[in-house]
Amino acid sequence: MAVTTAQLVDWIERYAAVIAEQKQYLTGLDAAIGDGDHGINMDRGFQQVLIKIAPVKDKDAGTLLKTTGMALVGSVGGAGGPLYGTFFIRAGTALDGKAEVADADLVAALEAGLKGVVERGKANLKDKTMVDVLTPALEQARARLKEGASIADALSAATDAAEAGMKATIPLKALKGRASYLGDRSIGHQDPGATSSYYLLRTLREALADPPQGASTSTSYVGREQQPTS
């Protein structure tokens, strides 16, 4: 099936709502290993996104996603703005002029976004970043599509992989960003960027679900930072 711009608008609005609901949780995760502002910054950025996309909701998918990215770059501090902004700008560039997006094209656009994140942040797998969520998730999505799955099923598998990737950051030592300054003290904490990336893919799955699942509540998303077992 083709993914419409309206569904992508729904995705962004859902994600903005979840970030608003979870900003304190995300900020708590960041307080343990970073600047303690990830949730606050992301919420501020996506409130700006909601304002900026209002005039372009009837435009093509590329315009929508690039507008989202530019709003984030201009309003989010720390690493979140450049990384998430780059993700959406690169994904939008891959979808320039498309009012409807084929399943494979959507996954390819997300992969372009991930490539931009890797290039911008210079992060690899197991560096304890959002790359640890996006990489396995999009690998799953691509593999499921090749098997003939629907985009909804592909994104369901991607979301499962994203959740596993998020939890797998807990025992890792951070090698990038502010958290890397802590060395071994970063071990045992879930990465906040990985967590917000999991929310990103989960809300996309929900926006494209058939039949629609409806907006998620805060209780279905909220979690507690997990500690490693000895």
Secondary structure, DSSP 8 states (H G I E B T S, - for coil): --EEHHHHHHHHHHHHHHHHHHHHHHHHHHHHHS-S-HHHHHHHHHHHHHHHHGGGTTS-HHHHHHHHHHHHHHH--TTHHHHHHHHHHHHHHHTTT-SEE-HHHHHHHHHHHHHHHHHHH---TTSSSTHHHHHHHHHHHHHHHHTT--HHHHHHHHHHHHHHHHHHTTTS---STGGGGGGGGGTTS--HHHHHHHHHHHHHHHHH-SS------HHHH---------
